[in-house]
């Protein structure tokens, strides 16, 4: 099962298993925000799907601040 990541699909109201390589970021990845006019680095603490199906990552920094990003805004460090 280590090759799969569990995602909650709100449209179906159930959890789905996705192949790990199909996702850009997983829980525990150290990441930083790319682009824009501010910096943010931390660890991915959650990956979830919006009602639209778009995936989002919750990143926590060393101060405990949580920020939600889309996967394209982040790169692994």
Secondary structure, 3 states (H helix, E strand, C coil): CCCEEEEEECCCCEEEEEEHHHCCCCCCCEEEECCCCCCCEEEEEEEEECCCCCEEEEEECCCCCEEEEEHHHEEEC
